[in-house]
């Protein structure tokens, strides 16, 4: 993602809340903090309806993350 960001290609990472601390540590280690949208965990063993609800709730934050740069420019 860092390379794409440097090229001006917008992106966002989606991860479960279980990975929030690890993502922050990794970002600090590499000197780059991508836009991250966190969703509830666990994902496995969810019903189709539950997964659809999680995905639907994540759409707006993902769009916000990938269009934030356009709003600045």
C-alpha positions as CSV (number, residue, x, y, z in Angstrom):
1,X,0.0,0.0,0.0
2,X,2.8,2.4,0.7
3,X,4.1,2.2,-2.9
4,X,0.6,2.8,-4.2
5,X,0.0,5.7,-1.8
6,X,3.3,7.2,-3.0
7,X,2.0,7.0,-6.6
8,X,-1.2,8.7,-5.6
9,X,-3.4,5.6,-5.9
10,X,-6.0,5.7,-3.1
11,X,-6.5,2.6,-0.9
12,X,-7.8,1.4,2.3
13,X,-7.1,-1.8,4.3
14,X,-9.9,-3.7,5.9
15,X,-9.1,-5.8,9.0
16,X,-10.9,-7.1,12.0
17,X,-10.6,-5.3,15.3
18,X,-8.4,-8.2,16.5
19,X,-5.7,-6.8,14.3
20,X,-5.8,-3.2,15.4
21,X,-2.8,-3.3,17.6
22,X,-0.8,-5.3,15.2
23,X,-1.6,-2.9,12.3
24,X,-0.6,0.1,14.4
25,X,2.7,-1.6,15.4
26,X,3.4,-2.6,11.8
27,X,2.7,0.9,10.5
28,X,5.0,2.4,13.1
29,X,7.7,-0.1,12.2
30,X,7.6,0.7,8.5
31,X,6.8,4.4,8.9
32,X,3.5,4.3,7.0
33,X,0.0,4.2,8.4
34,X,-2.5,3.3,5.7
35,X,-6.2,4.1,6.0
36,X,-7.7,1.2,7.9
37,X,-11.3,0.3,8.3
38,X,-11.9,-2.1,11.1
39,X,-14.8,-4.5,11.2
40,X,-16.0,-6.7,14.1
41,X,-14.4,-10.1,14.8
42,X,-14.6,-12.9,14.3
43,X,-15.5,-13.2,10.6
44,X,-15.4,-17.0,10.4
45,X,-18.6,-18.8,11.5
46,X,-20.7,-15.7,10.6
47,X,-24.0,-16.3,8.7
48,X,-24.3,-14.8,5.3
49,X,-26.7,-12.2,6.7
50,X,-24.2,-11.2,9.4
51,X,-21.4,-10.9,6.8
52,X,-23.6,-8.8,4.6
53,X,-24.4,-6.5,7.5
54,X,-20.7,-6.1,8.4
55,X,-19.8,-5.4,4.7
56,X,-22.7,-2.9,4.4
57,X,-21.6,-1.1,7.5
58,X,-18.0,-0.9,6.1
59,X,-18.8,0.5,2.7
60,X,-19.2,4.1,3.7
61,X,-16.0,4.2,5.8
62,X,-14.1,2.6,3.0
63,X,-15.4,5.1,0.5
64,X,-14.5,7.9,2.9
65,X,-11.0,6.6,3.3
66,X,-10.3,6.2,-0.5
67,X,-11.8,9.6,-1.4
68,X,-10.2,11.6,1.5
69,X,-7.3,12.6,-0.7
70,X,-9.6,13.8,-3.4
71,X,-11.3,16.2,-1.0
72,X,-7.9,17.7,-0.1
73,X,-6.8,18.2,-3.7
